[in-house]
Amino acid sequence: MSILHKFLISKYLKNFLMLIISLEIFYTGMDFMQTNHKLPDSANLKLLYATYNAVVGLEITLPIAMIFAWILTLVSLIKSNELVVIYSLGISQKKLLQPIIKTSMVILALFILLQATPLAYSGHQQSKILHNEYFVNFKNKLFLKYNNYFIYFDRLYPVQKKAQGVILYKIIDDDVAQIIKSDTAYYVDDRWFIVNATIISKPMTIDWEESKLIVRKGVDLKILKGFRPKFLDNVLEQVAEFSITDAISSIILLNSQNIDTYKIRSSLYKKVIVPLLILPILVLILFYVPISSRFLNMGSFIFKYFIGTLLLWESFMMLFLLSNGGLVIPEFAILLPIIAFYIFVYVVTHNRLVHD
């Protein structure tokens, strides 16, 4: 790594850390002031609420911190005439961007990896604490369909991966062929382990004189591969949040059942694709910043990019809400505009390089 790269990265990271910590404290503090009177009278739960709130806030504070860290870095370079010196040494804009883009990609990769962990459900957990439901970890009386089974759970415990009062109806040719009953079932190794089940099988052809029900008791069996309890919890709660791993497995599962996955695809694109919007903004800023402080109106420059960044980011959040509500296909609402923005930035920067 060259001295220039180390210099730029250190300046950028200092500004980024200062901004992200300040924004997170501000975001968490403001929300805590508004909701403190609604929170349970427990220091542990209040601390958990603040932690979950800080993670939720990263979706807003991270892009702002990354973009404004770059703006502050450029302003510092311009005011000290260091940017003129860098260009006079023959350093091109592409080489100047390389360490910033690589550092930003590492930050974004860490943020995306965070969305593959249980912290991706921070918003849901935060809401449960606020409504005093944090320790309520079961769902009552669920009736669902999966492949050729209709499934009834008297109680489902998503966190413990356990169900009570289980009844499965196996359907063959639009007829109930088998009923499986059990007091308890556990989700183990991507399957449901039905404990001490009673299986009632009906003959496929009915002979009124000889046909009879076959009843077996005390049977243990593993069925319903991929029928994940955490996914059930999210769908039944109509939660718009999914971790990356849960979103991918849920899309595969629901596609196999011919069920629409627009809400899950929207959540996946929001967590993986939308953060990448930051990179072309960083490129665009450099190509439109003056190199000398004589031509820099700092107030106008910062205000212009502040408003522009917020409007662009909020536009994509609005498109996410439209796709999440099923009004627009997620690929059209999220993927297509981001691809178009990348193409726009490439064309604009390429034209400036040609003209320069």
Buried (B, 14 or more C-beta within 10 A) or exposed (E): EEEBBEBBBEBBBBBBEBBBEEBBEEBBEEBBEEBEEEBBEEEEBBEBBBBBBBBBBBBBBBBBBBBBBBBBBBBBBBEEBBBBEBEEEEBEBEEBBBBBBEBBEEBBEEBBEBBBEEBBBBBBBBBBBBEEEBEEEBBEEBEBEBBEBBBBBBBBBBEEBBBBBBBBBBBEEEEEBBBBBBBBBBBEEEBBBBBEBBBBBBEEEEEEEEEEEEEEEEEEBBBBEBBBBBBBBBBEBEBBBBBBEBBBBBBEBBEEEEEEBBBBBBBBBBBBBBBBBBBBBBBBBBBEBEBEBEEBEEEEBBEEBBEBBBEBBEEBBEBBBBBBEEEBBBBEBBBBBBEEBBEEBEEBBEEEEEEE
